């Protein structure tokens, strides 16, 4: 008799009841199979219910948004954001005294930080992994989500690198923060190019 059974026996009263509740339950392989199958079917049902919502279906497929900067914004930020249930991708470029160009990722799987910190992360795209210095902080519009930003050398370098379909994965060691794939990237590239040309 192993220690688990002995511990259970110590808790059993003379009338057969258990002082601390039910005893430890052992499932044989067949029972585990039935339990896992039931969980899988329940999740399939929940997903089918969620898919009845047009907004969820659109998010599930992933889509681009193009927020426009106000004319009073001296940076004139040009932004394309790809949204998915796991989080999103942002392609950003801004002008002004301190211009910048970034590829950013945000989502619930990225722990937010109160202040922006530097962190070396791995960025995997098209089967190639780069170890890159990134900026990590909170997502500006939802503080409960984190965001990581990778600096891009120039506006043109960003535009030239945007593929129509692109897989991505961001990780720190064995911990994966976010992964996925965008589509319609050339549409996003063209919108960014138009935005950038308007401010020149």
C-alpha positions as CSV (number, residue, x, y, z in Angstrom):
1,X,0.0,0.0,0.0
2,X,1.5,3.3,-1.1
3,X,1.6,6.6,0.9
4,X,-1.5,8.0,-0.8
5,X,-3.7,5.1,0.4
6,X,-2.2,5.3,3.9
7,X,-2.9,9.0,4.1
8,X,-6.5,8.4,3.0
9,X,-6.9,5.7,5.6
10,X,-5.8,8.1,8.3
11,X,-8.5,10.5,7.4
12,X,-11.3,7.8,7.4
13,X,-13.6,7.7,10.4
14,X,-15.0,4.4,11.8
15,X,-18.3,4.9,9.9
16,X,-16.5,5.0,6.6
17,X,-16.8,8.8,6.0
18,X,-13.8,11.1,5.4
19,X,-13.0,14.0,7.7
20,X,-11.3,16.1,4.9
21,X,-13.8,15.4,2.2
22,X,-13.6,12.8,-0.6
23,X,-10.5,10.6,-0.9
24,X,-8.0,10.9,-3.7
25,X,-9.6,9.6,-6.9
26,X,-7.5,7.4,-9.2
27,X,-8.6,7.3,-12.9
28,X,-7.5,4.3,-15.0
29,X,-6.4,5.1,-18.6
30,X,-9.9,4.4,-20.1
31,X,-11.5,6.8,-17.6
32,X,-9.0,9.5,-18.4
33,X,-9.7,9.0,-22.1
34,X,-13.4,9.4,-21.5
35,X,-12.8,12.5,-19.3
36,X,-10.5,14.1,-21.9
37,X,-13.0,13.3,-24.7
38,X,-15.8,15.0,-22.8
39,X,-13.7,18.1,-22.2
40,X,-12.8,18.2,-25.9
41,X,-16.4,18.0,-26.9
42,X,-17.4,20.6,-24.4
43,X,-14.8,23.0,-25.8
44,X,-16.0,22.3,-29.4
45,X,-19.5,23.2,-28.3
46,X,-18.4,26.4,-26.7
47,X,-16.4,27.4,-29.8
48,X,-19.4,26.6,-32.0
49,X,-21.5,29.0,-29.8
50,X,-18.8,31.7,-30.0
51,X,-18.6,31.3,-33.8
52,X,-22.3,32.4,-34.0
53,X,-21.1,35.9,-33.2
54,X,-20.0,37.7,-36.4
55,X,-17.5,39.9,-34.4
56,X,-15.9,36.7,-33.0
57,X,-15.7,35.1,-36.4
58,X,-14.0,38.1,-37.8
59,X,-11.5,38.1,-34.9
60,X,-10.9,34.4,-35.3
61,X,-9.9,34.9,-38.9
62,X,-7.8,37.9,-38.0
63,X,-8.2,41.4,-39.5
64,X,-6.3,44.7,-40.0
65,X,-7.2,48.0,-38.5
66,X,-5.7,51.4,-39.5
67,X,-6.1,54.0,-36.7
68,X,-5.4,57.5,-38.1
69,X,-3.4,60.1,-36.1
70,X,-5.1,63.4,-35.5
71,X,-3.7,66.4,-37.4
72,X,-2.6,68.0,-34.2
73,X,-0.3,65.0,-33.5
74,X,3.2,66.3,-34.4
75,X,4.5,62.7,-34.7
76,X,1.8,61.8,-37.3
77,X,1.9,58.1,-36.4
78,X,1.2,55.7,-39.2
79,X,-0.1,52.4,-37.8
80,X,-1.5,49.1,-39.0
81,X,-2.7,46.6,-36.4
82,X,-3.6,42.9,-37.0
83,X,-6.0,41.5,-34.4
84,X,-6.5,37.9,-33.4
85,X,-8.0,36.1,-30.3
86,X,-4.4,35.6,-29.0
87,X,-3.5,39.3,-29.3
88,X,-2.1,41.3,-32.1
89,X,0.6,42.8,-34.2
90,X,1.4,46.4,-34.8
91,X,3.4,48.0,-37.6
92,X,4.3,51.5,-36.5
93,X,6.1,54.5,-38.0
94,X,6.2,58.0,-36.7
95,X,7.9,61.3,-37.6
96,X,8.8,64.3,-35.5
97,X,12.0,65.2,-33.6
98,X,12.5,61.5,-32.6
99,X,11.2,59.4,-35.5
100,X,10.8,55.7,-34.9
101,X,9.8,52.5,-36.8
102,X,8.7,49.4,-34.9
103,X,7.3,45.9,-35.2
104,X,5.2,45.3,-32.0
105,X,3.3,42.4,-30.6
106,X,0.7,42.5,-27.8
107,X,-1.5,40.1,-26.0
108,X,-2.6,38.5,-22.7
109,X,0.3,36.1,-22.9
110,X,2.7,38.9,-22.4
111,X,3.0,40.0,-18.8
112,X,2.7,43.8,-18.6
113,X,5.4,46.0,-16.9
114,X,4.9,49.3,-15.1
115,X,7.8,50.8,-16.9
116,X,9.3,50.1,-20.3
117,X,12.3,47.7,-19.9
118,X,14.8,46.2,-22.3
119,X,14.7,42.4,-22.8
120,X,16.4,40.1,-25.2
121,X,13.8,38.0,-26.9
122,X,13.7,35.5,-29.8
123,X,11.6,36.5,-32.8
124,X,10.8,33.7,-35.2
125,X,9.5,34.4,-38.7
126,X,9.5,32.1,-41.8
127,X,11.5,29.4,-40.0
128,X,14.3,31.9,-39.0
129,X,14.9,32.8,-35.4
130,X,16.6,36.0,-34.4
131,X,17.8,37.0,-30.9
132,X,16.8,40.6,-30.7
133,X,16.8,43.4,-28.1
134,X,13.2,44.5,-27.5
135,X,11.3,47.0,-25.5
136,X,8.7,45.5,-23.2
137,X,5.8,47.3,-21.4
138,X,2.1,47.6,-21.2
139,X,-0.3,47.8,-24.1
140,X,-1.3,51.5,-24.2
141,X,-5.1,50.9,-24.6
142,X,-5.3,47.9,-22.2
143,X,-3.0,47.9,-19.2
144,X,-3.7,44.3,-18.3
145,X,-2.0,43.2,-21.5
146,X,1.7,43.4,-22.2
147,X,3.5,44.5,-25.4
148,X,7.0,44.0,-26.9
149,X,8.4,46.3,-29.5
150,X,11.3,45.5,-31.9
151,X,13.0,48.5,-33.5
152,X,13.2,48.5,-37.3
153,X,16.2,50.3,-39.0
154,X,14.1,52.5,-41.2
155,X,10.6,53.2,-42.7
156,X,11.7,51.7,-46.0
157,X,13.1,48.6,-44.3
158,X,9.7,48.0,-42.6
159,X,7.8,48.5,-45.9
160,X,10.1,46.2,-47.8
161,X,9.9,43.4,-45.1
162,X,6.1,43.2,-45.0
163,X,5.0,39.9,-46.5
164,X,1.4,39.2,-47.6
165,X,1.3,36.1,-45.3
166,X,3.7,36.0,-42.3
167,X,4.0,33.6,-39.4
168,X,5.5,34.8,-36.1
169,X,6.5,33.7,-32.7
170,X,7.9,35.7,-29.8
171,X,9.5,33.9,-26.9
172,X,11.9,34.2,-24.0
173,X,13.8,31.0,-23.5
174,X,11.2,28.2,-23.3
175,X,8.3,30.6,-22.7
176,X,6.3,31.6,-25.8
177,X,4.6,34.9,-25.4
178,X,2.6,35.1,-28.6
179,X,2.4,33.2,-31.9
180,X,0.3,33.3,-35.0
181,X,0.1,34.3,-38.6
182,X,-1.1,37.4,-40.4
183,X,-2.6,37.6,-43.9
184,X,-3.4,40.4,-46.3
185,X,0.0,42.0,-45.3
186,X,0.4,43.7,-48.7
187,X,-2.9,45.6,-48.0
188,X,-1.4,46.8,-44.7
189,X,1.9,47.8,-46.4
190,X,0.0,49.9,-49.0
191,X,-2.0,51.6,-46.3
192,X,1.1,52.4,-44.4
193,X,2.8,53.7,-47.5
194,X,-0.1,56.0,-48.3
195,X,-0.2,57.3,-44.7
196,X,3.6,58.0,-44.8
197,X,3.4,59.8,-48.1
198,X,0.7,62.1,-46.9
199,X,2.8,63.6,-44.2
200,X,5.8,64.4,-46.4
